[in-house]
Amino acid sequence: MYFAHFFVFLPKINLSTTARMKKLILILLMAPLAVWGQSLKTTGTSAEEMIPEGWTCQSAYGDMNKDGVRDMALIAFSPEKESYPLLAVYWGEAGGRYRLWRQYPEALLPGNEYAIHDYTIGITDKGVMKISVNIFMTAGGWGNSDYTYLFRFQQGDFFLIGEDSESMARNTGDAEKVSINYLTHKKQVLEYNVMEDSKKKPRERWSRIPKEPLKSLSDWGM
């Protein structure tokens, strides 16, 4: 997407010499690399220390690998609106420092012009990493949805053990909540309408999902 942004302006440039052409090509090639080349720091004492200048982040702290030391999970956001948020895990070390363990560069949804993605991250008392996102459609639809994913560290990676979602159509008020537990293999669905009487009981359905191996965060993507 970076090359496309630069090349749009090429027809407006009058290049009279080979030297100027070479200089322009060098600038075009180096500009996207300056954006892509930025990366998280490998060690530090806080999430704010780990991100490049101009980036923002959401972070959470807790013992995820059960070694008795507080770890850190963060989601880093580039100033480039259509880029992927960067999910990363840092293991805690003595002295209050954190060291980068693994990055998941394309696990989360990238930004786009049709929806607002609002991410939060947390770590439960049991060391489970919780990733939540609210998706608000600004064009092309009436949807407003919330998703929460639970990942537990085991066997050298994080594995999806549960997920919850809630979606609503703003034009009709129809809404649905879905909760899936991949450890018990049970799924709950609640259907209701936010414009109806709040005392009306939602329609509830339970079902069992097939027993399959848990999906690792390395292989997972929204």
N, CA and C atoms as a LAMMPS dump frame, in Angstrom:
ITEM: TIMESTEP
0
ITEM: NUMBER OF ATOMS
666
ITEM: BOX BOUNDS ff ff ff
-5.0000000000000000e+02 5.0000000000000000e+02
-5.0000000000000000e+02 5.0000000000000000e+02
-5.0000000000000000e+02 5.0000000000000000e+02
ITEM: ATOMS id mol type element x y z
1 1 1 N 0.817 -1.2 0
2 1 2 C 0 0 0
3 1 3 C 0.854 1.254 0
4 2 1 N 2.085 1.167 0.53
5 2 2 C 2.951 2.323 0.566
6 2 3 C 3.397 2.721 -0.834
7 3 1 N 3.779 1.738 -1.686
8 3 2 C 4.19 2.048 -3.051
9 3 3 C 3.079 2.748 -3.808
10 4 1 N 1.845 2.277 -3.624
11 4 2 C 0.709 2.878 -4.336
12 4 3 C 0.569 4.352 -3.975
13 5 1 N 0.747 4.681 -2.695
14 5 2 C 0.605 6.064 -2.265
15 5 3 C 1.65 6.955 -2.93
16 6 1 N 2.87 6.474 -3.083
17 6 2 C 3.925 7.277 -3.676
18 6 3 C 3.744 7.421 -5.178
19 7 1 N 3.43 6.342 -5.873
20 7 2 C 3.378 6.37 -7.334
21 7 3 C 2.23 7.199 -7.867
22 8 1 N 1.206 7.466 -7.055
23 8 2 C 0.102 8.306 -7.508
24 8 3 C 0.616 9.672 -7.955
25 9 1 N 1.693 10.15 -7.333
26 9 2 C 2.174 11.497 -7.615
27 9 3 C 3.235 11.55 -8.716
28 10 1 N 3.664 10.425 -9.236
29 10 2 C 4.732 10.424 -10.219
30 10 3 C 4.416 11.21 -11.495
31 11 1 N 3.206 11.108 -12.061
32 11 2 C 2.937 11.854 -13.301
33 11 3 C 3.105 13.357 -13.149
34 12 1 N 3.047 13.897 -11.952
35 12 2 C 3.134 15.331 -11.737
36 12 3 C 4.585 15.811 -11.635
37 13 1 N 5.55 14.885 -11.631
38 13 2 C 6.948 15.245 -11.451
39 13 3 C 7.65 15.303 -12.8
40 14 1 N 8.312 16.401 -13.074
41 14 2 C 9.042 16.558 -14.319
42 14 3 C 10.519 16.264 -14.074
43 15 1 N 10.999 15.081 -14.503
44 15 2 C 12.376 14.666 -14.274
45 15 3 C 13.17 14.883 -15.557
46 16 1 N 14.15 15.779 -15.494
47 16 2 C 14.872 16.146 -16.703
48 16 3 C 16.191 15.429 -16.873
49 17 1 N 16.698 14.816 -15.817
50 17 2 C 17.998 14.173 -15.909
51 17 3 C 17.96 12.794 -15.303
52 18 1 N 18.917 11.956 -15.734
53 18 2 C 19.04 10.602 -15.185
54 18 3 C 19.37 10.652 -13.702
55 19 1 N 20.181 11.606 -13.28
56 19 2 C 20.572 11.71 -11.878
57 19 3 C 19.367 11.962 -10.992
58 20 1 N 18.482 12.854 -11.451
59 20 2 C 17.28 13.136 -10.662
60 20 3 C 16.372 11.913 -10.591
61 21 1 N 16.294 11.163 -11.687
62 21 2 C 15.491 9.94 -11.698
63 21 3 C 16.021 8.934 -10.685
64 22 1 N 17.343 8.753 -10.677
65 22 2 C 17.944 7.807 -9.733
66 22 3 C 17.689 8.236 -8.29
67 23 1 N 17.768 9.534 -8.041
68 23 2 C 17.539 10.036 -6.698
69 23 3 C 16.101 9.799 -6.261
70 24 1 N 15.153 10.02 -7.191
71 24 2 C 13.747 9.815 -6.878
72 24 3 C 13.464 8.357 -6.57
73 25 1 N 14.021 7.455 -7.387
74 25 2 C 13.801 6.022 -7.166
75 25 3 C 14.332 5.603 -5.805
76 26 1 N 15.498 6.149 -5.436
77 26 2 C 16.085 5.813 -4.139
78 26 3 C 15.19 6.274 -2.998
79 27 1 N 14.618 7.47 -3.138
80 27 2 C 13.711 7.985 -2.108
81 27 3 C 12.468 7.112 -1.995
82 28 1 N 11.908 6.708 -3.136
83 28 2 C 10.702 5.878 -3.131
84 28 3 C 10.947 4.525 -2.498
85 29 1 N 12.121 3.975 -2.751
86 29 2 C 12.442 2.669 -2.194
87 29 3 C 12.71 2.732 -0.703
88 30 1 N 13.335 3.806 -0.238
89 30 2 C 13.704 3.91 1.158
90 30 3 C 12.554 4.352 2.042
91 31 1 N 11.593 5.096 1.494
92 31 2 C 10.493 5.614 2.305
93 31 3 C 9.661 4.517 2.938
94 32 1 N 9.151 3.51 2.178
95 32 2 C 8.387 2.456 2.834
96 32 3 C 9.239 1.629 3.77
97 33 1 N 10.536 1.473 3.457
98 33 2 C 11.39 0.705 4.343
99 33 3 C 11.528 1.39 5.691
100 34 1 N 11.471 2.721 5.696
101 34 2 C 11.564 3.447 6.953
102 34 3 C 10.378 3.135 7.846
103 35 1 N 9.214 2.884 7.21
104 35 2 C 8.03 2.517 7.982
105 35 3 C 8.088 1.057 8.394
106 36 1 N 8.355 0.163 7.43
107 36 2 C 8.366 -1.264 7.729
108 36 3 C 9.503 -1.659 8.658
109 37 1 N 10.641 -0.9 8.595
110 37 2 C 11.804 -1.283 9.361
111 37 3 C 11.661 -1.053 10.855
112 38 1 N 10.679 -0.276 11.286
113 38 2 C 10.483 -0.029 12.7
114 38 3 C 9.982 -1.304 13.378
115 39 1 N 10.523 -1.605 14.543
116 39 2 C 10.127 -2.816 15.252
117 39 3 C 10.126 -2.553 16.745
118 40 1 N 9.556 -3.473 17.491
119 40 2 C 9.522 -3.342 18.939
120 40 3 C 10.906 -3.588 19.529
121 41 1 N 11.172 -2.945 20.633
122 41 2 C 12.421 -3.198 21.347
123 41 3 C 12.349 -4.559 22.026
124 42 1 N 13.485 -5.173 22.209
125 42 2 C 13.519 -6.528 22.762
126 42 3 C 13.518 -6.551 24.28
127 43 1 N 13.862 -5.458 24.93
128 43 2 C 13.898 -5.453 26.391
129 43 3 C 13.609 -4.062 26.922
130 44 1 N 13.024 -4 28.12
131 44 2 C 12.69 -2.73 28.736
132 44 3 C 11.907 -2.964 30.008
133 45 1 N 11.419 -1.867 30.607
134 45 2 C 10.704 -1.971 31.881
135 45 3 C 9.213 -1.665 31.761
136 46 1 N 8.759 -1.244 30.573
137 46 2 C 7.341 -0.948 30.38
138 46 3 C 6.975 -1.07 28.912
139 47 1 N 5.683 -1.133 28.646
140 47 2 C 5.216 -1.25 27.265
141 47 3 C 5.577 -0.011 26.457
142 48 1 N 5.51 1.152 27.083
143 48 2 C 5.803 2.397 26.375
144 48 3 C 7.254 2.446 25.89
145 49 1 N 8.146 1.768 26.598
146 49 2 C 9.551 1.721 26.172
147 49 3 C 9.748 0.861 24.926
148 50 1 N 8.856 -0.09 24.697
149 50 2 C 9.063 -1.081 23.643
150 50 3 C 8.65 -0.597 22.258
151 51 1 N 7.761 0.382 22.173
152 51 2 C 7.193 0.757 20.881
153 51 3 C 7.989 1.875 20.221
154 52 1 N 8.008 1.925 18.882
155 52 2 C 8.703 3.011 18.171
156 52 3 C 8.042 4.36 18.431
157 53 1 N 8.771 5.415 18.188
158 53 2 C 8.242 6.76 18.367
159 53 3 C 7.054 6.984 17.43
160 54 1 N 5.995 7.556 17.979
161 54 2 C 4.798 7.824 17.198
162 54 3 C 3.757 6.723 17.28
163 55 1 N 4.121 5.557 17.815
164 55 2 C 3.179 4.455 17.98
165 55 3 C 2.436 4.603 19.298
166 56 1 N 1.31 3.87 19.426
167 56 2 C 0.578 3.768 20.681
168 56 3 C 0.408 2.29 21.018
169 57 1 N -0.047 1.996 22.235
170 57 2 C -0.18 0.581 22.606
171 57 3 C -1.216 0.384 23.687
172 58 1 N -1.692 -0.848 23.794
173 58 2 C -2.488 -1.349 24.901
174 58 3 C -1.655 -2.449 25.549
175 59 1 N -1.62 -2.52 26.875
176 59 2 C -0.773 -3.515 27.527
177 59 3 C -1.455 -4.109 28.753
178 60 1 N -0.962 -5.274 29.169
179 60 2 C -1.467 -5.947 30.358
180 60 3 C -0.321 -6.716 31.002
181 61 1 N -0.436 -6.939 32.328
182 61 2 C 0.629 -7.585 33.078
183 61 3 C 0.069 -8.719 33.922
184 62 1 N 0.817 -9.834 33.98
185 62 2 C 0.413 -10.991 34.77
186 62 3 C 1.334 -12.159 34.469
187 63 1 N 1.278 -13.176 35.31
188 63 2 C 2.154 -14.338 35.138
189 63 3 C 1.492 -15.331 34.187
190 64 1 N 1.932 -15.331 32.93
191 64 2 C 1.308 -16.205 31.928
192 64 3 C 2.007 -17.549 31.78
193 65 1 N 3.309 -17.609 32.061
194 65 2 C 4.038 -18.875 31.892
195 65 3 C 4.271 -19.608 33.208
196 66 1 N 3.64 -19.127 34.297
197 66 2 C 3.636 -19.801 35.598
198 66 3 C 5.032 -19.99 36.186
199 67 1 N 5.893 -19.003 36.027
200 67 2 C 7.226 -19.095 36.633
201 67 3 C 7.351 -18.194 37.858
202 68 1 N 6.228 -17.59 38.276
203 68 2 C 6.232 -16.739 39.454
204 68 3 C 6.657 -15.309 39.203
205 69 1 N 6.925 -14.933 37.937
206 69 2 C 7.342 -13.587 37.587
207 69 3 C 6.298 -12.962 36.664
208 70 1 N 6.004 -11.699 36.885
209 70 2 C 4.983 -11.009 36.094
210 70 3 C 5.46 -10.796 34.658
211 71 1 N 4.627 -11.179 33.688
212 71 2 C 4.919 -11.021 32.268
213 71 3 C 4.115 -9.857 31.699
214 72 1 N 4.336 -9.57 30.432
215 72 2 C 3.628 -8.464 29.779
216 72 3 C 3.145 -8.881 28.39
217 73 1 N 1.915 -8.525 28.078
218 73 2 C 1.364 -8.691 26.73
219 73 3 C 0.985 -7.309 26.226
220 74 1 N 1.253 -7.038 24.958
221 74 2 C 0.898 -5.724 24.44
222 74 3 C 0.429 -5.818 22.997
223 75 1 N -0.392 -4.835 22.633
224 75 2 C -0.806 -4.631 21.252
225 75 3 C -0.301 -3.252 20.854
226 76 1 N 0.558 -3.209 19.845
227 76 2 C 1.159 -1.95 19.393
228 76 3 C 0.488 -1.501 18.095
229 77 1 N 0.227 -0.2 17.994
230 77 2 C -0.482 0.361 16.852
231 77 3 C 0.413 1.361 16.118
232 78 1 N 0.622 1.103 14.837
233 78 2 C 1.407 1.999 13.998
234 78 3 C 0.577 3.233 13.631
235 79 1 N 1.217 4.368 13.359
236 79 2 C 0.476 5.541 12.872
237 79 3 C -0.183 5.297 11.519
238 80 1 N 0.324 4.316 10.754
239 80 2 C -0.285 3.965 9.478
240 80 3 C -1.624 3.272 9.754
241 81 1 N -2.726 3.924 9.408
242 81 2 C -4.053 3.476 9.82
243 81 3 C -4.434 2.102 9.278
244 82 1 N -3.932 1.728 8.093
245 82 2 C -4.348 0.466 7.488
246 82 3 C -3.363 -0.676 7.77
247 83 1 N -2.484 -0.499 8.738
248 83 2 C -1.519 -1.542 9.075
249 83 3 C -2.106 -2.502 10.112
250 84 1 N -1.456 -3.665 10.273
251 84 2 C -1.87 -4.632 11.284
252 84 3 C -1.413 -4.183 12.676
253 85 1 N -2.28 -4.24 13.685
254 85 2 C -1.792 -4.061 15.049
255 85 3 C -0.834 -5.215 15.377
256 86 1 N 0.22 -4.914 16.12
257 86 2 C 1.243 -5.913 16.403
258 86 3 C 1.055 -6.461 17.813
259 87 1 N 0.739 -7.747 17.908
260 87 2 C 0.579 -8.422 19.196
261 87 3 C 1.921 -9.022 19.603
262 88 1 N 2.331 -8.793 20.85
263 88 2 C 3.624 -9.299 21.309
264 88 3 C 3.534 -9.737 22.763
265 89 1 N 4.369 -10.723 23.116
266 89 2 C 4.452 -11.24 24.484
267 89 3 C 5.881 -11.07 24.984
268 90 1 N 5.999 -10.525 26.187
269 90 2 C 7.29 -10.352 26.852
270 90 3 C 7.291 -11.15 28.154
271 91 1 N 8.324 -11.934 28.37
272 91 2 C 8.479 -12.631 29.642
273 91 3 C 9.144 -11.703 30.646
274 92 1 N 8.682 -11.779 31.895
275 92 2 C 9.262 -10.967 32.943
276 92 3 C 10.603 -11.52 33.407
277 93 1 N 11.485 -10.606 33.814
278 93 2 C 12.799 -10.98 34.321
279 93 3 C 13.022 -10.322 35.678
280 94 1 N 14.07 -10.752 36.36
281 94 2 C 14.409 -10.163 37.649
282 94 3 C 14.722 -8.682 37.47
283 95 1 N 14.374 -7.902 38.482
284 95 2 C 14.646 -6.477 38.413
285 95 3 C 13.579 -5.673 37.711
286 96 1 N 12.452 -6.285 37.416
287 96 2 C 11.347 -5.554 36.805
288 96 3 C 11.486 -5.303 35.321
289 97 1 N 12.355 -6.042 34.635
290 97 2 C 12.523 -5.881 33.199
291 97 3 C 11.724 -6.954 32.45
292 98 1 N 11.476 -6.687 31.165
293 98 2 C 10.754 -7.622 30.303
294 98 3 C 11.567 -7.861 29.043
295 99 1 N 11.536 -9.103 28.563
296 99 2 C 12.275 -9.457 27.356
297 99 3 C 11.308 -10.052 26.336
298 100 1 N 11.422 -9.577 25.087
299 100 2 C 10.539 -10.043 24.022
300 100 3 C 10.68 -11.542 23.817
301 101 1 N 9.528 -12.24 23.866
302 101 2 C 9.523 -13.68 23.616
303 101 3 C 9.045 -13.986 22.203
304 102 1 N 7.901 -13.408 21.801
305 102 2 C 7.373 -13.691 20.468
306 102 3 C 6.444 -12.572 20.009
307 103 1 N 6.447 -12.335 18.712
308 103 2 C 5.52 -11.395 18.088
309 103 3 C 4.559 -12.157 17.174
310 104 1 N 3.326 -11.657 17.1
311 104 2 C 2.296 -12.229 16.222
312 104 3 C 1.836 -11.093 15.296
313 105 1 N 2.552 -10.874 14.184
314 105 2 C 2.359 -9.659 13.382
315 105 3 C 1.046 -9.565 12.617
316 106 1 N 0.383 -10.685 12.301
317 106 2 C -0.852 -10.618 11.514
318 106 3 C -1.997 -11.381 12.171
319 107 1 N -1.969 -11.49 13.492
320 107 2 C -3.045 -12.194 14.192
321 107 3 C -4.307 -11.35 14.282
322 108 1 N -4.157 -10.039 14.359
323 108 2 C -5.289 -9.142 14.554
324 108 3 C -5.69 -8.466 13.245
325 109 1 N -6.9 -7.934 13.222
326 109 2 C -7.416 -7.306 12.013
327 109 3 C -6.72 -5.969 11.758
328 110 1 N -6.338 -5.696 10.503
329 110 2 C -5.773 -4.386 10.18
330 110 3 C -6.869 -3.335 10.108
331 111 1 N -6.484 -2.084 10.209
332 111 2 C -7.454 -1.017 10.078
333 111 3 C -7.935 -0.88 8.65
334 112 1 N -9.121 -0.308 8.469
335 112 2 C -9.63 -0.015 7.133
336 112 3 C -10.599 1.154 7.211
337 113 1 N -10.991 1.661 6.054
338 113 2 C -11.82 2.867 6.003
339 113 3 C -13.286 2.61 6.298
340 114 1 N -13.69 1.341 6.417
341 114 2 C -15.104 1.029 6.602
342 114 3 C -15.466 0.634 8.031
343 115 1 N -14.479 0.437 8.903
344 115 2 C -14.779 -0.012 10.256
345 115 3 C -13.744 0.531 11.236
346 116 1 N -14.194 0.758 12.461
347 116 2 C -13.312 1.167 13.548
348 116 3 C -13.073 -0.051 14.431
349 117 1 N -11.806 -0.388 14.654
350 117 2 C -11.437 -1.525 15.499
351 117 3 C -10.842 -0.991 16.801
352 118 1 N -11.52 -1.251 17.9
353 118 2 C -11.053 -0.773 19.202
354 118 3 C -10.598 -1.977 20.029
355 119 1 N -9.276 -2.133 20.213
356 119 2 C -8.696 -3.296 20.886
357 119 3 C -8.395 -3.019 22.354
358 120 1 N -8.545 -4.054 23.171
359 120 2 C -8.057 -4.05 24.545
360 120 3 C -7.431 -5.415 24.817
361 121 1 N -6.504 -5.463 25.779
362 121 2 C -5.847 -6.713 26.125
363 121 3 C -5.773 -6.823 27.639
364 122 1 N -5.897 -8.044 28.141
365 122 2 C -5.848 -8.259 29.582
366 122 3 C -5.242 -9.609 29.904
367 123 1 N -4.916 -9.808 31.162
368 123 2 C -4.415 -11.097 31.664
369 123 3 C -5.198 -11.42 32.93
370 124 1 N -5.851 -12.562 32.982
371 124 2 C -6.674 -12.929 34.124
372 124 3 C -5.802 -13.369 35.298
373 125 1 N -6.447 -13.589 36.449
374 125 2 C -5.73 -14.051 37.638
375 125 3 C -5.098 -15.421 37.416
376 126 1 N -5.626 -16.185 36.466
377 126 2 C -5.087 -17.509 36.164
378 126 3 C -4.037 -17.466 35.062
379 127 1 N -3.651 -16.272 34.631
380 127 2 C -2.608 -16.144 33.619
381 127 3 C -3.077 -16.335 32.194
382 128 1 N -4.388 -16.238 31.964
383 128 2 C -4.941 -16.381 30.619
384 128 3 C -4.941 -15.017 29.929
385 129 1 N -4.399 -14.972 28.724
386 129 2 C -4.386 -13.725 27.956
387 129 3 C -5.739 -13.518 27.285
388 130 1 N -6.303 -12.329 27.459
389 130 2 C -7.64 -12.024 26.939
390 130 3 C -7.536 -10.862 25.95
391 131 1 N -7.894 -11.122 24.703
392 131 2 C -7.856 -10.11 23.652
393 131 3 C -9.293 -9.774 23.259
394 132 1 N -9.646 -8.493 23.329
395 132 2 C -10.997 -8.055 22.989
396 132 3 C -10.937 -6.982 21.912
397 133 1 N -11.953 -6.988 21.054
398 133 2 C -12.043 -5.958 20.022
399 133 3 C -13.503 -5.614 19.785
400 134 1 N -13.772 -4.32 19.683
401 134 2 C -15.083 -3.834 19.269
402 134 3 C -14.956 -3.371 17.825
403 135 1 N -15.851 -3.859 16.971
404 135 2 C -15.837 -3.495 15.557
405 135 3 C -17.106 -2.705 15.248
406 136 1 N -16.913 -1.45 14.846
407 136 2 C -18.033 -0.558 14.536
408 136 3 C -17.974 -0.223 13.058
409 137 1 N -18.998 -0.656 12.322
410 137 2 C -19.049 -0.406 10.893
411 137 3 C -19.432 1.054 10.636
412 138 1 N -18.556 1.771 9.937
413 138 2 C -18.829 3.165 9.597
414 138 3 C -19.414 3.318 8.203
415 139 1 N -19.291 2.269 7.383
416 139 2 C -19.844 2.285 6.026
417 139 3 C -20.039 0.853 5.572
418 140 1 N -21.035 0.635 4.728
419 140 2 C -21.244 -0.686 4.153
420 140 3 C -21.999 -1.661 5.039
421 141 1 N -22.505 -1.206 6.179
422 141 2 C -23.244 -2.122 7.028
423 141 3 C -23.721 -1.437 8.296
424 142 1 N -24.61 -2.131 9.034
425 142 2 C -25.204 -1.599 10.251
426 142 3 C -24.671 -2.325 11.486
427 143 1 N -23.626 -3.103 11.321
428 143 2 C -23.18 -3.96 12.407
429 143 3 C -22.352 -3.256 13.466
430 144 1 N -22.483 -3.757 14.688
431 144 2 C -21.638 -3.37 15.815
432 144 3 C -21.367 -4.652 16.597
433 145 1 N -20.103 -5.057 16.688
434 145 2 C -19.785 -6.367 17.248
435 145 3 C -18.658 -6.275 18.261
436 146 1 N -18.723 -7.147 19.273
437 146 2 C -17.666 -7.287 20.264
438 146 3 C -17.187 -8.733 20.263
439 147 1 N -15.865 -8.918 20.284
440 147 2 C -15.284 -10.249 20.311
441 147 3 C -14.235 -10.314 21.416
442 148 1 N -14.207 -11.422 22.146
443 148 2 C -13.196 -11.66 23.165
444 148 3 C -12.63 -13.052 22.983
445 149 1 N -11.297 -13.16 22.975
446 149 2 C -10.616 -14.437 22.77
447 149 3 C -9.7 -14.717 23.96
448 150 1 N -9.739 -15.955 24.44
449 150 2 C -8.948 -16.359 25.598
450 150 3 C -7.854 -17.329 25.162
451 151 1 N -6.605 -17.005 25.509
452 151 2 C -5.459 -17.834 25.133
453 151 3 C -4.672 -18.236 26.382
454 152 1 N -4.362 -19.531 26.488
455 152 2 C -3.585 -20.047 27.615
456 152 3 C -2.232 -20.546 27.132
457 153 1 N -1.175 -20.223 27.875
458 153 2 C 0.16 -20.661 27.49
459 153 3 C 0.383 -22.118 27.905
460 154 1 N 0.777 -22.952 26.939
461 154 2 C 1.07 -24.362 27.183
462 154 3 C 1.821 -24.902 25.972
463 155 1 N 2.662 -25.884 26.209
464 155 2 C 3.37 -26.569 25.131
465 155 3 C 4.102 -25.597 24.192
466 156 1 N 4.673 -24.554 24.753
467 156 2 C 5.502 -23.654 23.97
468 156 3 C 4.791 -22.597 23.158
469 157 1 N 3.485 -22.431 23.344
470 157 2 C 2.746 -21.399 22.613
471 157 3 C 1.464 -21.089 23.369
472 158 1 N 0.732 -20.089 22.891
473 158 2 C -0.584 -19.78 23.443
474 158 3 C -1.638 -20.487 22.593
475 159 1 N -2.66 -21.044 23.279
476 159 2 C -3.703 -21.786 22.589
477 159 3 C -5.076 -21.221 22.943
478 160 1 N -5.946 -21.152 21.928
479 160 2 C -7.289 -20.613 22.097
480 160 3 C -8.144 -21.594 22.894
481 161 1 N -8.606 -21.175 24.089
482 161 2 C -9.423 -22.051 24.932
483 161 3 C -10.868 -21.585 25.025
484 162 1 N -11.16 -20.391 24.561
485 162 2 C -12.538 -19.922 24.612
486 162 3 C -12.706 -18.615 23.868
487 163 1 N -13.925 -18.353 23.455
488 163 2 C -14.226 -17.072 22.795
489 163 3 C -15.677 -16.684 23.025
490 164 1 N -15.901 -15.383 23.091
491 164 2 C -17.241 -14.825 23.263
492 164 3 C -17.446 -13.734 22.216
493 165 1 N -18.657 -13.622 21.729
494 165 2 C -18.977 -12.573 20.765
495 165 3 C -20.377 -12.052 21.021
496 166 1 N -20.568 -10.789 20.702
497 166 2 C -21.89 -10.168 20.786
498 166 3 C -22.033 -9.238 19.597
499 167 1 N -23.078 -9.428 18.819
500 167 2 C -23.296 -8.615 17.629
501 167 3 C -24.704 -8.023 17.652
502 168 1 N -24.834 -6.84 17.054
503 168 2 C -26.123 -6.163 17.012
504 168 3 C -26.253 -5.405 15.702
505 169 1 N -27.445 -5.474 15.115
506 169 2 C -27.769 -4.673 13.933
507 169 3 C -28.417 -3.381 14.408
508 170 1 N -27.767 -2.241 14.134
509 170 2 C -28.266 -0.975 14.675
510 170 3 C -29.596 -0.56 14.05
511 171 1 N -29.903 -1.062 12.863
512 171 2 C -31.154 -0.656 12.212
513 171 3 C -32.367 -1.427 12.722
514 172 1 N -32.172 -2.693 13.167
515 172 2 C -33.303 -3.51 13.619
516 172 3 C -33.293 -3.778 15.119
517 173 1 N -32.124 -3.692 15.753
518 173 2 C -32.015 -4.017 17.175
519 173 3 C -31.8 -5.489 17.45
520 174 1 N -31.807 -6.327 16.404
521 174 2 C -31.56 -7.756 16.597
522 174 3 C -30.13 -7.986 17.083
523 175 1 N -29.983 -8.821 18.098
524 175 2 C -28.672 -9.043 18.694
525 175 3 C -28.484 -10.521 19.024
526 176 1 N -27.222 -10.917 19.138
527 176 2 C -26.893 -12.306 19.434
528 176 3 C -25.606 -12.366 20.253
529 177 1 N -25.602 -13.225 21.259
530 177 2 C -24.404 -13.499 22.044
531 177 3 C -24.027 -14.96 21.852
532 178 1 N -22.743 -15.196 21.613
533 178 2 C -22.249 -16.559 21.427
534 178 3 C -21.055 -16.765 22.361
535 179 1 N -21.078 -17.863 23.099
536 179 2 C -19.974 -18.198 23.998
537 179 3 C -19.535 -19.633 23.709
538 180 1 N -18.224 -19.811 23.441
539 180 2 C -17.686 -21.13 23.114
540 180 3 C -16.561 -21.471 24.08
541 181 1 N -16.639 -22.66 24.681
542 181 2 C -15.583 -23.166 25.566
543 181 3 C -14.932 -24.354 24.869
544 182 1 N -13.674 -24.172 24.426
545 182 2 C -12.995 -25.228 23.679
546 182 3 C -12.423 -26.315 24.584
547 183 1 N -12.501 -26.122 25.903
548 183 2 C -12.066 -27.157 26.838
549 183 3 C -13.204 -28.11 27.175
550 184 1 N -14.422 -27.552 27.317
551 184 2 C -15.592 -28.391 27.605
552 184 3 C -16.363 -28.762 26.343
553 185 1 N -16.027 -28.12 25.206
554 185 2 C -16.663 -28.374 23.904
555 185 3 C -18.145 -28.006 23.912
556 186 1 N -18.475 -26.921 24.608
557 186 2 C -19.86 -26.47 24.682
558 186 3 C -19.994 -25.072 24.073
559 187 1 N -21.159 -24.836 23.463
560 187 2 C -21.455 -23.562 22.828
561 187 3 C -22.835 -23.078 23.267
562 188 1 N -22.897 -21.821 23.689
563 188 2 C -24.152 -21.196 24.099
564 188 3 C -24.48 -20.047 23.16
565 189 1 N -25.749 -19.964 22.734
566 189 2 C -26.206 -18.881 21.865
567 189 3 C -27.423 -18.226 22.511
568 190 1 N -27.381 -16.892 22.64
569 190 2 C -28.508 -16.12 23.146
570 190 3 C -28.946 -15.14 22.065
571 191 1 N -30.251 -15.132 21.752
572 191 2 C -30.8 -14.227 20.752
573 191 3 C -31.833 -13.317 21.407
574 192 1 N -31.78 -12.017 21.059
575 192 2 C -32.707 -11.064 21.662
576 192 3 C -32.763 -9.82 20.786
577 193 1 N -33.586 -8.875 21.199
578 193 2 C -33.708 -7.608 20.473
579 193 3 C -33.602 -6.471 21.486
580 194 1 N -32.668 -5.566 21.262
581 194 2 C -32.425 -4.497 22.239
582 194 3 C -33.557 -3.476 22.274
583 195 1 N -34.433 -3.484 21.244
584 195 2 C -35.536 -2.541 21.21
585 195 3 C -36.781 -3.084 21.896
586 196 1 N -36.758 -4.355 22.266
587 196 2 C -37.896 -4.964 22.949
588 196 3 C -37.814 -4.717 24.446
589 197 1 N -38.832 -5.135 25.153
590 197 2 C -38.869 -4.998 26.611
591 197 3 C -37.653 -5.68 27.219
592 198 1 N -36.919 -4.97 28.077
593 198 2 C -35.709 -5.516 28.683
594 198 3 C -35.987 -6.699 29.598
595 199 1 N -37.235 -6.859 30.028
596 199 2 C -37.586 -7.958 30.918
597 199 3 C -37.819 -9.268 30.156
598 200 1 N -37.868 -9.181 28.842
599 200 2 C -38.102 -10.382 28.045
600 200 3 C -36.858 -11.249 28.036
601 201 1 N -37.026 -12.522 28.322
602 201 2 C -35.896 -13.447 28.42
603 201 3 C -35.341 -13.779 27.035
604 202 1 N -34.021 -13.7 26.842
605 202 2 C -33.435 -14.049 25.538
606 202 3 C -33.686 -15.52 25.197
607 203 1 N -33.75 -15.804 23.908
608 203 2 C -33.872 -17.188 23.449
609 203 3 C -32.497 -17.852 23.56
610 204 1 N -32.449 -18.98 24.243
611 204 2 C -31.166 -19.627 24.555
612 204 3 C -31.067 -21 23.899
613 205 1 N -29.88 -21.277 23.307
614 205 2 C -29.618 -22.586 22.73
615 205 3 C -28.237 -23.064 23.174
616 206 1 N -28.156 -24.362 23.493
617 206 2 C -26.886 -24.983 23.84
618 206 3 C -26.586 -26.086 22.826
619 207 1 N -25.316 -26.251 22.513
620 207 2 C -24.917 -27.335 21.616
621 207 3 C -23.494 -27.756 21.952
622 208 1 N -23.089 -28.893 21.42
623 208 2 C -21.722 -29.371 21.604
624 208 3 C -20.958 -29.175 20.295
625 209 1 N -19.711 -28.778 20.421
626 209 2 C -18.867 -28.593 19.241
627 209 3 C -17.939 -29.794 19.106
628 210 1 N -17.468 -30.082 17.915
629 210 2 C -16.584 -31.244 17.72
630 210 3 C -15.293 -31.115 18.544
631 211 1 N -14.809 -32.241 19.037
632 211 2 C -13.54 -32.251 19.763
633 211 3 C -12.387 -32.215 18.766
634 212 1 N -11.65 -31.128 18.801
635 212 2 C -10.514 -30.946 17.904
636 212 3 C -9.337 -30.396 18.702
637 213 1 N -8.118 -30.562 18.189
638 213 2 C -6.961 -29.982 18.874
639 213 3 C -7.112 -28.473 19.011
640 214 1 N -6.653 -27.929 20.133
641 214 2 C -6.71 -26.49 20.333
642 214 3 C -5.85 -25.781 19.288
643 215 1 N -6.32 -24.624 18.826
644 215 2 C -5.593 -23.872 17.812
645 215 3 C -4.581 -22.94 18.489
646 216 1 N -3.343 -22.982 18.013
647 216 2 C -2.3 -22.14 18.583
648 216 3 C -2.429 -20.712 18.052
649 217 1 N -1.947 -19.766 18.841
650 217 2 C -1.973 -18.37 18.415
651 217 3 C -1.114 -18.149 17.183
652 218 1 N -0.064 -18.964 17.013
653 218 2 C 0.789 -18.866 15.821
654 218 3 C 0.021 -19.183 14.545
655 219 1 N -1.005 -20.021 14.64
656 219 2 C -1.792 -20.428 13.474
657 219 3 C -3.142 -19.738 13.409
658 220 1 N -3.423 -18.889 14.382
659 220 2 C -4.741 -18.255 14.492
660 220 3 C -4.707 -16.852 13.914
661 221 1 N -5.84 -16.434 13.399
662 221 2 C -5.975 -15.067 12.925
663 221 3 C -7.437 -14.683 12.915
664 222 1 N -7.732 -13.431 13.196
665 222 2 C -9.121 -12.982 13.23
666 222 3 C -9.717 -12.917 11.82
